Each structure stands twice: as structure tokens, then as C-alpha cells.
Amino acid sequence: MPALEIATPSIVALTAVVTAAAIWLIILAVRLTRNPRNRPSVSVDLVDQARELKALGQIQEAVFLVRGETGMSQRAAARYVNRL
């Protein structure tokens, strides 16, 4: 029976390069997810309307308004209204 070769230096180097590239792509994807480039803009009128609804105790309506005007997710809009 022929002896099995454990690993040649070129295979080890190739494996290291592929692993480094995969890690870099994962880090890049996480950073792009945390900092989206096309953030929705919020007008001054929308801020005033959302603050008024929040002051009246209509928080869900304020979140709905922000979502409808900006396209934010439910979670992002709720965080935004809570910070007003």
C-alpha cells in the first residue's frame, strides 16, 4: 500500500488563503449590515408628527407613521420613536 501524503506546502498555503478570504467576506458582510448606505431620511414634519403622537400616548401610531414614510423596519421605527 502506498503511504498517504499528509499535506504539501502548496495545499496548506491554498487553504490559508481561502480561509482568510472567507473570514474577510464575513467581516465585510457584517459591517455592511450594521451601516447601511441608503438610510431613510426623516423630514422635520415627520419628526413633529411622531413626537405629537408619542406625547398623546399613541406610540404604535407614531411607529406606523414613521414606517410608512421612511420604509424602516418595525424594530428600527420603534427605536426611533422611543428616542424622540
C-alpha positions as CSV (number, residue, x, y, z in Angstrom):
1,M,0.0,0.0,0.0
2,P,1.3,3.4,-0.8
3,A,1.9,5.8,2.0
4,L,-0.6,8.8,2.3
5,E,0.9,12.2,1.9
6,I,-0.1,14.4,4.9
7,A,-0.1,17.7,3.2
8,T,2.1,19.6,0.7
9,P,3.0,23.2,1.4
10,S,1.0,24.4,-1.6
11,I,-2.2,22.8,-0.2
12,V,-1.6,24.4,3.2
13,A,-1.0,27.8,1.6
14,L,-4.1,27.5,-0.6
15,T,-6.2,26.5,2.4
16,A,-4.9,29.5,4.4
17,V,-5.7,31.9,1.5
18,V,-9.2,30.5,1.1
19,T,-9.8,30.7,4.9
20,A,-8.6,34.3,5.1
21,A,-10.8,35.3,2.1
22,A,-13.9,33.7,3.7
23,I,-13.2,35.5,7.1
24,W,-12.7,38.8,5.3
25,L,-16.0,38.3,3.4
26,I,-17.9,37.6,6.6
27,I,-16.5,40.6,8.3
28,L,-17.4,42.8,5.3
29,A,-20.9,41.5,5.3
30,V,-21.4,42.2,9.0
31,R,-20.1,45.8,8.6
32,L,-22.3,46.5,5.6
33,T,-25.3,45.2,7.5
34,R,-24.6,47.4,10.5
35,N,-24.1,50.5,8.5
36,P,-26.4,50.6,5.5
37,R,-25.5,53.3,3.0
38,N,-29.1,54.2,2.0
39,R,-30.5,55.3,5.3
40,P,-34.0,56.6,5.1
41,S,-34.3,60.4,5.6
42,V,-36.7,61.8,8.1
43,S,-38.3,65.2,7.5
44,V,-38.9,67.8,10.1
45,D,-42.6,67.5,9.7
46,L,-42.5,63.7,10.2
47,V,-40.5,64.2,13.4
48,D,-43.0,66.7,14.7
49,Q,-46.0,64.5,13.9
50,A,-44.3,61.5,15.5
51,R,-43.5,63.5,18.6
52,E,-47.1,64.7,18.9
53,L,-48.4,61.2,18.6
54,K,-46.0,59.9,21.2
55,A,-47.0,62.8,23.5
56,L,-50.6,61.8,23.1
57,G,-49.7,58.2,24.1
58,Q,-50.2,56.8,20.6
59,I,-46.8,55.2,20.2
60,Q,-47.9,52.5,17.9
61,E,-49.5,55.1,15.5
62,A,-46.2,57.0,15.6
63,V,-44.3,53.9,14.7
64,F,-46.7,53.1,11.9
65,L,-46.3,56.7,10.6
66,V,-42.5,56.5,10.7
67,R,-42.5,53.1,8.9
68,G,-44.9,54.3,6.2
69,E,-42.9,57.5,5.5
70,T,-39.4,56.1,5.6
71,G,-39.6,52.3,4.9
72,M,-37.9,51.5,8.2
73,S,-38.5,48.1,9.7
74,Q,-40.8,47.7,12.7
75,R,-37.9,47.4,15.1
76,A,-36.0,50.4,13.7
77,A,-39.1,52.6,13.7
78,A,-39.9,51.7,17.3
79,R,-36.4,52.5,18.4
80,Y,-36.6,55.8,16.5
81,V,-39.9,56.8,18.1
82,N,-38.6,55.8,21.6
83,R,-35.6,58.1,21.1
84,L,-37.8,61.1,20.3
